[in-house]
Amino acid sequence: MIWLDGTLYEGATAPFDLADRGLLLADGLFETITVFGGTPFRLGYHLERLAAGARTLGFEIDRAAAEHSVAALAARTQDGRGVVRVTVTRGSGPRGLAPPPSPARRPSPRSRRGRPHLPPRRFGWRRSRPAATRPRRSRA
């Protein structure tokens, strides 16, 4: 499912502006949010990080619209589990690398049904002993 500019599209296709700077120049950012029990996990944290990234790139996001679309997609996940990816681009603009003075932002959350590939876990590792990484001298 794709939520694009306030419209929900079933399947994996939706109309997309070919002049969008996100498509042409990777001028945008994304957040991936796991859904458990039909609820986006730490949604506020993800949206704040998304907003901070957008500010760094020089534009703002409509947080209320992003929150609404993520919640709508999360509610439609299979068995209440899934992943929602929120992609925000600067939108369409004139040719060239310089960003337009007033960006036309395009948030487009999309959802993948089913279980997330990796459940949340904390991983640890043991540090190697210094002798294990010390180079050996050749005995030639």
DSSP file (Angstrom, degrees, kcal/mol; ACC not computed):
  #  RESIDUE AA STRUCTURE BP1 BP2  ACC     N-H-->O    O-->H-N    N-H-->O    O-->H-N    TCO  KAPPA ALPHA  PHI   PSI    X-CA   Y-CA   Z-CA
    1    1 A M              0   0    0      0, 0.0   110,-2.1     0, 0.0     2,-0.4   0.000 360.0 360.0 360.0 146.4    0.0    0.0    0.0
    2    2 A I  E     -AB   9 110A   0      7,-2.7     7,-3.5   108,-0.2     2,-0.7  -0.998 360.0-158.4-132.4 130.6    1.2    3.5   -0.7
    3    3 A W  E     +A    8   0A   0    106,-3.0     2,-0.5    -2,-0.4     5,-0.2  -0.937  23.7 174.6-105.7 109.9   -0.2    6.7    0.9
    4    4 A L  E >   -A    7   0A   0      3,-2.7     3,-1.5    -2,-0.7   104,-0.2  -0.965  63.5 -25.0-125.8 117.5    0.8    9.5   -1.5
    5    5 A D  T 3  S-     0   0    0    102,-1.1    -1,-0.1    -2,-0.5     3,-0.1   0.859 128.6 -43.8  51.1  43.1   -0.4   13.1   -1.0
    6    6 A G  T 3  S+     0   0    0      1,-0.2     2,-0.4    59,-0.1    -1,-0.3   0.484 117.3 106.5  87.7   2.6   -3.4   12.1    1.0
    7    7 A T  E <   -A    4   0A   0     -3,-1.5    -3,-2.7     2,-0.0     2,-0.5  -0.960  60.6-140.9-119.6 133.9   -4.5    9.2   -1.3
    8    8 A L  E     -A    3   0A   0     -2,-0.4     2,-0.5    -5,-0.2    -5,-0.2  -0.810  16.9-166.7 -93.1 126.1   -4.2    5.5   -0.4
    9    9 A Y  E     -A    2   0A   0     -7,-3.5    -7,-2.7    -2,-0.5     2,-0.2  -0.955  13.7-138.6-113.3 127.6   -3.2    3.2   -3.3
   10   10 A E  S >  S+     0   0    0     -2,-0.5     3,-0.5    -9,-0.2     2,-0.1  -0.526  70.3  16.6 -78.2 151.8   -3.5   -0.5   -2.9
   11   11 A G  T 3  S-     0   0    0      1,-0.2    -2,-0.1    -2,-0.2     0, 0.0  -0.426 109.0 -58.9  83.7-161.0   -0.6   -2.6   -4.4
   12   12 A A  T 3  S+     0   0    0     -2,-0.1     2,-0.4   -11,-0.1    -1,-0.2   0.233 103.4  83.1-110.8  12.8    2.8   -1.3   -5.3
   13   13 A T    <   +     0   0    0     -3,-0.5   -11,-0.2   -11,-0.1     0, 0.0  -0.936  40.4 154.8-124.1 145.2    2.0    1.4   -7.9
   14   14 A A        -     0   0    0     -2,-0.4     2,-0.1   -11,-0.0   -11,-0.0  -0.968  50.8 -87.7-156.0 152.5    1.0    5.0   -7.6
   15   15 A P        -     0   0    0      0, 0.0     2,-0.4     0, 0.0    -2,-0.0  -0.437  48.7-173.0 -66.0 138.2    1.3    8.1   -9.8
   16   16 A F        -     0   0    0     -2,-0.1     2,-0.5     4,-0.0   -12,-0.0  -0.999  28.4-115.7-138.6 135.3    4.6    9.8   -9.3
   17   17 A D    >   -     0   0    0     -2,-0.4     3,-1.9     1,-0.2     6,-0.2  -0.572  18.5-152.6 -71.5 118.0    6.0   13.1  -10.6
   18   18 A L  T 3  S+     0   0    0     -2,-0.5    -1,-0.2     1,-0.3     6,-0.0   0.624  94.5  59.9 -69.9 -11.6    9.0   12.3  -12.8
   19   19 A A  T 3  S+     0   0    0      4,-0.1    74,-0.9     5,-0.0    -1,-0.3   0.320  74.9 130.0 -94.0   7.1   10.4   15.8  -12.0
   20   20 A D  B X>  -F   92   0B   0     -3,-1.9     4,-2.3    72,-0.2     3,-0.7  -0.443  58.2-141.9 -65.1 128.8   10.5   15.0   -8.3
   21   21 A R  H 3> S+     0   0    0     70,-2.5     4,-2.8     1,-0.3     6,-1.6   0.762  99.4  63.2 -65.5 -25.6   13.9   15.9   -6.9
   22   22 A G  H 3> S+     0   0    0      4,-0.3     4,-0.7     3,-0.2    -1,-0.3   0.887 110.0  39.3 -64.7 -37.8   13.8   12.9   -4.6
   23   23 A L  H <4 S+     0   0    0     -3,-0.7    -2,-0.2    -6,-0.2    -1,-0.2   0.906 124.8  37.4 -75.1 -44.7   13.7   10.6   -7.7
   24   24 A L  H  < S+     0   0    0     -4,-2.3    -2,-0.2     1,-0.1    -3,-0.2   0.878 136.5  12.9 -78.1 -39.2   16.2   12.6   -9.8
   25   25 A L  H  < S-     0   0    0     -4,-2.8    -3,-0.2    -5,-0.2    -1,-0.1   0.280  95.1-112.7-126.4   9.0   18.7   13.7   -7.2
   26   26 A A     <  +     0   0    0     -4,-0.7     2,-1.5    -5,-0.4    -4,-0.3   0.870  58.0 162.6  56.1  37.6   18.0   11.7   -4.0
   27   27 A D        +     0   0    0     -6,-1.6    63,-2.2    64,-0.1    64,-0.3  -0.626  45.4  51.8 -90.6  78.2   16.9   15.0   -2.5
   28   28 A G  E     -C   89   0A   0     -2,-1.5     2,-0.3    61,-0.2    61,-0.2  -0.953  68.7-124.2 179.7-168.1   14.9   13.6    0.5
   29   29 A L  E     -C   88   0A   0     59,-2.6    59,-3.0    -2,-0.3     2,-0.3  -0.951  13.8-149.4-155.3 170.2   15.0   11.3    3.4
   30   30 A F  E     -C   87   0A   0     -2,-0.3     2,-0.3    57,-0.2    57,-0.2  -0.971   5.7-157.0-146.5 160.5   13.2    8.3    4.9
   31   31 A E  E     -C   86   0A   0     55,-2.1    55,-3.2    -2,-0.3     2,-0.5  -0.988  12.4-149.1-133.2 141.5   12.3    6.6    8.2
   32   32 A T  E     -C   85   0A   0     -2,-0.3     2,-0.5    53,-0.2    53,-0.2  -0.969  16.3-168.6-114.9 126.5   11.3    3.0    8.6
   33   33 A I  E     -C   84   0A   0     51,-3.5    51,-3.1    -2,-0.5     2,-0.2  -0.957  14.7-138.0-123.1 126.0    8.9    2.2   11.4
   34   34 A T  E     -C   83   0A   0     -2,-0.5     7,-3.3    49,-0.2     2,-0.5  -0.581  16.9-144.8 -79.7 143.6    8.0   -1.3   12.7
   35   35 A V  E     +CD  82  40A   0     47,-3.1    47,-1.6     5,-0.2     2,-0.4  -0.949  18.7 178.3-114.1 125.7    4.3   -1.9   13.5
   36   36 A F  E >  S- D   0  39A   0      3,-2.3     3,-2.0    -2,-0.5    45,-0.2  -0.996  73.6  -5.4-124.9 130.0    3.3   -4.1   16.4
   37   37 A G  T 3  S-     0   0    0     -2,-0.4    44,-0.2    42,-0.3    43,-0.2   0.818 128.8 -59.5  59.3  31.4   -0.3   -4.7   17.3
   38   38 A G  T 3  S+     0   0    0     42,-3.1    -1,-0.3     1,-0.2    43,-0.1   0.540 116.7 112.3  75.8   6.1   -1.4   -2.2   14.7
   39   39 A T  E <  S-D   36   0A   0     -3,-2.0    -3,-2.3    41,-0.4     2,-0.2  -0.946  72.4-120.0-116.4 129.3    0.6    0.5   16.4
   40   40 A P  E >   -D   35   0A   0      0, 0.0     3,-1.0     0, 0.0     2,-0.4  -0.491  35.8-117.0 -65.3 129.1    3.7    2.2   15.0
   41   41 A F  T 3  S-     0   0    0     -7,-3.3    -7,-0.2     1,-0.3     5,-0.2  -0.556  86.9 -14.6 -73.8 122.4    6.6    1.6   17.4
   42   42 A R  T 3> S+     0   0    0     -2,-0.4     4,-2.2     3,-0.1    -1,-0.3   0.893  79.2 170.2  52.6  48.8    8.0    4.8   18.8
   43   43 A L  H <> S+     0   0    0     -3,-1.0     4,-2.8     1,-0.2     5,-0.3   0.894  71.4  53.9 -57.3 -44.9    6.2    6.9   16.2
   44   44 A G  H  > S+     0   0    0      1,-0.2     4,-2.2     2,-0.2    -1,-0.2   0.908 109.1  48.9 -58.3 -43.3    7.0   10.2   17.9
   45   45 A Y  H  > S+     0   0    0      2,-0.2     4,-2.3     1,-0.2    -1,-0.2   0.929 112.7  47.5 -61.4 -46.8   10.7    9.5   18.0
   46   46 A H  H  X S+     0   0    0     -4,-2.2     4,-2.4     1,-0.2    -2,-0.2   0.913 112.9  47.8 -63.2 -43.4   10.7    8.5   14.3
   47   47 A L  H  X S+     0   0    0     -4,-2.8     4,-2.5     2,-0.2    -1,-0.2   0.858 110.8  51.5 -69.3 -33.5    8.8   11.6   13.2
   48   48 A E  H  X S+     0   0    0     -4,-2.2     4,-2.5    -5,-0.3    -1,-0.2   0.916 111.3  47.6 -66.7 -41.7   11.0   13.9   15.3
   49   49 A R  H  X S+     0   0    0     -4,-2.3     4,-2.2     2,-0.2    -2,-0.2   0.896 112.2  50.1 -64.9 -39.2   14.1   12.3   13.6
   50   50 A L  H  X S+     0   0    0     -4,-2.4     4,-2.3     2,-0.2    -2,-0.2   0.923 111.6  48.0 -62.7 -45.0   12.5   12.7   10.2
   51   51 A A  H  X S+     0   0    0     -4,-2.5     4,-2.4     2,-0.2    -2,-0.2   0.890 110.6  51.4 -64.1 -39.8   11.7   16.4   10.9
   52   52 A A  H  X S+     0   0    0     -4,-2.5     4,-2.0     2,-0.2    -1,-0.2   0.907 110.4  49.0 -64.4 -41.3   15.2   17.0   12.1
   53   53 A G  H  X S+     0   0    0     -4,-2.2     4,-1.6     2,-0.2    -2,-0.2   0.901 110.5  50.5 -63.7 -40.8   16.6   15.5    8.9
   54   54 A A  H  X>S+     0   0    0     -4,-2.3     5,-2.5     2,-0.2     4,-0.7   0.911 108.7  51.7 -63.9 -42.0   14.3   17.6    6.8
   55   55 A R  H ><5S+     0   0    0     -4,-2.4     3,-0.8     1,-0.2    -1,-0.2   0.896 106.7  54.5 -61.1 -38.7   15.4   20.8    8.7
   56   56 A T  H 3<5S+     0   0    0     -4,-2.0    -1,-0.2     1,-0.3    -2,-0.2   0.876 108.9  48.0 -61.4 -37.0   19.0   19.8    8.0
   57   57 A L  H 3<5S-     0   0    0     -4,-1.6    -1,-0.3     2,-0.2    -2,-0.2   0.546 125.6-104.4 -81.8  -6.9   18.1   19.6    4.3
   58   58 A G  T <<5S+     0   0    0     -3,-0.8     2,-0.3    -4,-0.7    -3,-0.2   0.717  85.5  87.8  95.4  22.2   16.4   23.0    4.5
   59   59 A F      < -     0   0    0     -5,-2.5    -1,-0.3    -8,-0.1     2,-0.3  -0.955  62.9-126.1-144.3 167.6   12.7   22.2    4.4
   60   60 A E        -     0   0    0     -2,-0.3     2,-0.3    -3,-0.1    45,-0.1  -0.756  15.3-139.9-111.3 156.1    9.9   21.3    6.9
   61   61 A I        -     0   0    0     -2,-0.3     2,-1.2   -10,-0.1     3,-0.1  -0.820  24.0-115.3-110.6 157.3    7.5   18.3    7.0
   62   62 A D     >  -     0   0    0     -2,-0.3     4,-2.3     1,-0.2     5,-0.2  -0.779  32.6-171.9 -88.4  95.2    3.8   18.4    7.9
   63   63 A R  H  > S+     0   0    0     -2,-1.2     4,-2.9     1,-0.2     5,-0.2   0.872  80.3  54.0 -61.5 -39.4    4.1   16.3   11.0
   64   64 A A  H  > S+     0   0    0      1,-0.2     4,-2.3     2,-0.2    -1,-0.2   0.909 110.7  46.5 -62.7 -41.8    0.3   16.0   11.5
   65   65 A A  H  > S+     0   0    0      2,-0.2     4,-2.5     1,-0.2    -1,-0.2   0.903 113.5  49.0 -66.5 -40.8   -0.1   14.6    7.9
   66   66 A A  H  X S+     0   0    0     -4,-2.3     4,-2.5     2,-0.2     5,-0.2   0.926 112.1  48.5 -64.0 -44.3    2.8   12.2    8.4
   67   67 A E  H  X S+     0   0    0     -4,-2.9     4,-2.3     1,-0.2    -2,-0.2   0.912 112.7  48.5 -61.9 -43.5    1.3   11.0   11.7
   68   68 A H  H  X S+     0   0    0     -4,-2.3     4,-2.3    -5,-0.2    -2,-0.2   0.931 113.5  45.5 -63.1 -47.0   -2.1   10.5   10.2
   69   69 A S  H  X S+     0   0    0     -4,-2.5     4,-2.2     2,-0.2    -2,-0.2   0.892 113.1  49.5 -68.6 -38.8   -0.9    8.6    7.1
   70   70 A V  H  X S+     0   0    0     -4,-2.5     4,-2.8    -5,-0.2    -1,-0.2   0.930 112.5  48.2 -64.2 -44.1    1.5    6.3    9.2
   71   71 A A  H  X S+     0   0    0     -4,-2.3     4,-2.0    -5,-0.2    -2,-0.2   0.895 110.7  51.5 -63.0 -39.9   -1.4    5.5   11.6
   72   72 A A  H  X S+     0   0    0     -4,-2.3     4,-0.6     2,-0.2    -1,-0.2   0.908 114.0  43.1 -64.3 -41.9   -3.8    4.8    8.7
   73   73 A L  H >< S+     0   0    0     -4,-2.2     3,-1.0     1,-0.2     4,-0.2   0.907 112.0  53.5 -70.2 -41.0   -1.3    2.4    7.1
   74   74 A A  H >< S+     0   0    0     -4,-2.8     3,-1.4     1,-0.3    -2,-0.2   0.871 103.8  57.0 -61.5 -37.0   -0.4    0.7   10.4
   75   75 A A  H 3< S+     0   0    0     -4,-2.0    -1,-0.3     1,-0.3    -2,-0.2   0.733 105.8  51.8 -66.5 -21.6   -4.0    0.0   11.1
   76   76 A R  T << S+     0   0    0     -3,-1.0    -1,-0.3    -4,-0.6    -2,-0.2   0.348  81.9 122.2 -98.2   6.2   -4.3   -1.9    7.8
   77   77 A T  S X  S-     0   0    0     -3,-1.4     3,-1.3    -4,-0.2     2,-0.3  -0.328  73.9 -97.7 -70.3 153.1   -1.3   -4.2    8.4
   78   78 A Q  G >  S-     0   0    0      3,-0.4     3,-2.1     1,-0.3    36,-0.3  -0.549 103.7  -8.5 -72.2 127.6   -1.8   -8.0    8.4
   79   79 A D  G 3  S-     0   0    0     -2,-0.3   -42,-0.3     1,-0.3    -1,-0.3   0.691 120.8 -74.4  57.3  20.4   -2.2   -9.3   11.9
   80   80 A G  G <  S+     0   0    0     -3,-1.3   -42,-3.1     1,-0.2   -41,-0.4   0.584 110.5 108.6  72.9   8.4   -1.2   -5.9   13.3
   81   81 A R    <   +     0   0    0     -3,-2.1    33,-0.9   -45,-0.2    -3,-0.4  -0.919  38.3  91.2-120.1 145.4    2.4   -6.5   12.3
   82   82 A G  E     -CE  35 113A   0    -47,-1.6   -47,-3.1    -2,-0.4     2,-0.4  -0.990  61.2 -83.7 166.4-164.6    4.4   -4.9    9.5
   83   83 A V  E     -CE  34 112A   0     29,-1.7    29,-2.7    -2,-0.3     2,-0.5  -0.999  22.9-160.9-136.9 134.9    6.7   -2.1    8.5
   84   84 A V  E     -CE  33 111A   0    -51,-3.1   -51,-3.5    -2,-0.4     2,-0.5  -0.980   7.4-161.7-116.0 126.6    5.9    1.4    7.3
   85   85 A R  E     -CE  32 110A   0     25,-3.1    25,-2.7    -2,-0.5     2,-0.6  -0.941   3.9-158.3-108.0 125.0    8.5    3.4    5.4
   86   86 A V  E     -CE  31 109A   0    -55,-3.2   -55,-2.1    -2,-0.5     2,-0.5  -0.913   9.9-173.5-104.2 118.1    8.0    7.2    5.3
   87   87 A T  E     -CE  30 108A   0     -2,-0.6    21,-2.8    21,-0.6     2,-0.5  -0.958   1.1-173.8-113.4 126.8    9.8    8.8    2.4
   88   88 A V  E     -CE  29 107A   0    -59,-3.0   -59,-2.6    -2,-0.5     2,-0.3  -0.981   4.6-176.8-121.4 126.9    9.8   12.6    2.2
   89   89 A T  E     -CE  28 106A   0     17,-1.3    17,-1.9    -2,-0.5   -61,-0.2  -0.773  39.8-115.2-116.7 165.9   11.3   14.4   -0.8
   90   90 A R        -     0   0    0    -63,-2.2    14,-0.7    -2,-0.3     2,-0.2   0.721  59.5-135.4 -69.7 -20.0   11.8   18.1   -1.6
   91   91 A G        -     0   0    0    -64,-0.3   -70,-2.5    12,-0.2    -1,-0.2  -0.496  43.6 -19.9  95.9-168.2    9.3   17.7   -4.4
   92   92 A S  B     +F   20   0B   0     12,-0.3    12,-0.5   -72,-0.3   -72,-0.2  -0.373  67.1 153.7 -76.4 153.6    9.4   18.9   -8.0
   93   93 A G        -     0   0    0    -74,-0.9     3,-0.1    10,-0.1    -2,-0.0  -0.963  44.9 -65.5-164.4 176.8   11.6   21.8   -9.0
   94   94 A P        -     0   0    0      0, 0.0   -73,-0.0     0, 0.0     0, 0.0  -0.227  65.6 -82.7 -68.9 163.8   13.5   23.3  -11.9
   95   95 A R  S    S+     0   0    0      2,-0.0     2,-0.1     0, 0.0     3,-0.1  -0.248  88.7  61.7 -62.3 155.5   16.4   21.5  -13.5
   96   96 A G  S    S-     0   0    0      1,-0.1    -3,-0.0    -3,-0.1     0, 0.0  -0.340  89.9 -85.5 111.1 167.6   19.8   21.9  -11.8
   97   97 A L  S    S+     0   0    0     -2,-0.1    -1,-0.1     2,-0.1    -2,-0.0   0.740  92.5  98.2 -84.7 -24.2   21.3   21.0   -8.5
   98   98 A A  S    S-     0   0    0     -3,-0.1     0, 0.0     1,-0.1     0, 0.0  -0.455  80.1-117.8 -67.4 132.5   20.3   24.1   -6.6
   99   99 A P        -     0   0    0      0, 0.0    -1,-0.1     0, 0.0    -2,-0.1  -0.388  33.2-101.2 -68.9 148.8   17.1   23.5   -4.5
  100  100 A P        -     0   0    0      0, 0.0    -7,-0.0     0, 0.0    -8,-0.0  -0.324  28.2-117.1 -65.9 152.9   14.1   25.6   -5.4
  101  101 A P  S    S+     0   0    0      0, 0.0     0, 0.0     0, 0.0     0, 0.0   0.872 108.2  30.8 -61.8 -37.3   13.4   28.5   -3.1
  102  102 A S  S    S-     0   0    0    -43,-0.0   -43,-0.1     2,-0.0     2,-0.0  -0.885  88.2-148.1-122.5 100.4   10.0   27.0   -2.0
  103  103 A P        -     0   0    0      0, 0.0     2,-0.9     0, 0.0   -12,-0.2  -0.328   9.6-137.1 -67.5 146.5   10.1   23.3   -2.0
  104  104 A A        -     0   0    0    -14,-0.7   -12,-0.3   -12,-0.5   -15,-0.1  -0.817  31.6-146.9 -99.6  89.5    6.9   21.3   -2.8
  105  105 A R        -     0   0    0     -2,-0.9   -15,-0.2   -14,-0.1   -14,-0.1  -0.219  14.3-165.4 -63.9 145.9    7.3   18.6   -0.1
  106  106 A R  E     - E   0  89A   0    -17,-1.9   -17,-1.3   -15,-0.1     2,-0.4  -0.785   4.2-173.3-134.9  90.8    6.1   15.1   -0.9
  107  107 A P  E     + E   0  88A   0      0, 0.0  -102,-1.1     0, 0.0   -19,-0.2  -0.688   8.0 176.7 -79.4 137.0    5.7   12.7    2.1
  108  108 A S  E     - E   0  87A   0    -21,-2.8   -21,-0.6    -2,-0.4  -104,-0.2  -0.601   7.0-171.0-143.2  81.4    4.8    9.2    0.9
  109  109 A P  E     - E   0  86A   0      0, 0.0  -106,-3.0     0, 0.0     2,-0.3  -0.424   8.6-171.6 -66.7 145.0    4.5    6.6    3.6
  110  110 A R  E     -BE   2  85A   0    -25,-2.7   -25,-3.1  -108,-0.2     2,-0.4  -0.975   9.1-144.0-137.2 155.9    4.2    3.0    2.3
  111  111 A S  E     - E   0  84A   0   -110,-2.1     2,-0.5    -2,-0.3   -27,-0.2  -0.905   5.4-157.4-123.2 143.5    3.5   -0.2    4.1
  112  112 A R  E     - E   0  83A   0    -29,-2.7   -29,-1.7    -2,-0.4     2,-0.0  -0.988  25.8-135.0-117.2 125.2    4.6   -3.7    3.8
  113  113 A R  E     + E   0  82A   0     -2,-0.5   -31,-0.2   -31,-0.2     2,-0.1  -0.311  60.8  34.0 -75.8 159.8    2.3   -6.3    5.2
  114  114 A G  S    S-     0   0    0    -33,-0.9    -2,-0.1   -36,-0.3   -36,-0.0  -0.394  99.7 -21.2  96.8-171.5    3.4   -9.2    7.3
  115  115 A R        -     0   0    0     -2,-0.1   -32,-0.1     1,-0.1     2,-0.0  -0.420  67.5-107.5 -75.0 145.3    6.1   -9.7    9.8
  116  116 A P        -     0   0    0      0, 0.0    -1,-0.1     0, 0.0   -33,-0.0  -0.381  27.0-122.0 -65.3 153.2    9.2   -7.5    9.9
  117  117 A H  S    S+     0   0    0      1,-0.2    -2,-0.1    -2,-0.0     0, 0.0   0.900  98.4  31.2 -65.1 -41.0   12.3   -9.2    8.7
  118  118 A L  S    S-     0   0    0      3,-0.0    -1,-0.2    -3,-0.0     3,-0.1  -0.963  78.4-141.7-123.4 118.1   14.2   -8.6   11.9
  119  119 A P        -     0   0    0      0, 0.0     2,-0.2     0, 0.0    -4,-0.0  -0.431  44.1 -86.0 -69.3 153.3   12.5   -8.5   15.3
  120  120 A P        +     0   0    0      0, 0.0     2,-0.3     0, 0.0     0, 0.0  -0.412  64.7 158.1 -63.1 129.6   14.0   -5.9   17.6
  121  121 A R        -     0   0    0     -2,-0.2     2,-0.6    -3,-0.1    -3,-0.0  -0.976  41.5-124.8-147.4 157.0   16.9   -7.3   19.5
  122  122 A R        -     0   0    0     -2,-0.3     2,-0.4     2,-0.0     0, 0.0  -0.940  29.6-162.9-105.7 124.2   20.0   -6.1   21.4
  123  123 A F        -     0   0    0     -2,-0.6     2,-0.3     2,-0.0    -2,-0.0  -0.851   7.9-176.3-108.5 142.5   23.2   -7.6   20.0
  124  124 A G        -     0   0    0     -2,-0.4     2,-0.3     2,-0.0    -2,-0.0  -0.839   5.4-160.9-127.7 168.1   26.5   -7.7   21.8
  125  125 A W        -     0   0    0     -2,-0.3     2,-0.4     0, 0.0    -2,-0.0  -0.982  20.5-116.0-147.5 158.6   29.9   -8.8   20.9
  126  126 A R        -     0   0    0     -2,-0.3     2,-0.2     1,-0.0    -2,-0.0  -0.786  31.9-118.9 -97.3 138.5   33.1   -9.7   22.7
  127  127 A R        -     0   0    0     -2,-0.4     2,-0.1     1,-0.1    -1,-0.0  -0.544  31.5-114.0 -74.7 138.4   36.2   -7.7   22.2
  128  128 A S        -     0   0    0     -2,-0.2    -1,-0.1     1,-0.1     5,-0.0  -0.388  32.7-106.1 -68.3 148.9   39.1   -9.6   20.7
  129  129 A R    >>  -     0   0    0      1,-0.1     3,-1.3    -2,-0.1     4,-0.7  -0.478  29.2-115.6 -70.6 148.4   42.2  -10.0   22.9
  130  130 A P  H >> S+     0   0    0      0, 0.0     3,-1.0     0, 0.0     4,-0.8   0.860 115.8  57.5 -55.1 -36.3   45.1   -7.8   21.9
  131  131 A A  H 34 S+     0   0    0      1,-0.2     3,-0.3     2,-0.2    -3,-0.0   0.795  98.0  62.0 -66.0 -26.2   47.2  -10.8   21.0
  132  132 A A  H <4 S+     0   0    0     -3,-1.3    -1,-0.2     1,-0.2    -4,-0.0   0.751 112.7  34.5 -72.1 -22.4   44.5  -12.0   18.6
  133  133 A T  H << S+     0   0    0     -3,-1.0    -1,-0.2    -4,-0.7    -2,-0.2   0.428  89.2 111.3-112.1  -0.1   44.9   -8.9   16.4
  134  134 A R  S  < S-     0   0    0     -4,-0.8     2,-0.0    -3,-0.3    -3,-0.0  -0.592  74.1-114.7 -75.4 131.2   48.7   -8.3   16.8
  135  135 A P        -     0   0    0      0, 0.0     2,-0.3     0, 0.0    -1,-0.1  -0.364  27.5-127.8 -66.3 144.8   50.6   -8.9   13.6
  136  136 A R        -     0   0    0     -2,-0.0     2,-0.4     1,-0.0     0, 0.0  -0.631  17.3-122.0 -89.5 149.9   53.0  -11.8   13.6
  137  137 A R        -     0   0    0     -2,-0.3     2,-0.1     1,-0.1    -1,-0.0  -0.721  29.7-111.1 -90.4 142.8   56.6  -11.5   12.5
  138  138 A S        -     0   0    0     -2,-0.4     2,-0.1     1,-0.1    -1,-0.1  -0.452  15.3-146.4 -71.8 143.7   57.7  -13.6    9.7
  139  139 A R              0   0    0      1,-0.2    -1,-0.1    -2,-0.1    -2,-0.0  -0.307 360.0 360.0-103.4  47.3   60.3  -16.3   10.5
  140  140 A A              0   0    0     -2,-0.1    -1,-0.2     0, 0.0    -2,-0.0   0.463 360.0 360.0 -90.4 360.0   62.2  -16.2    7.3
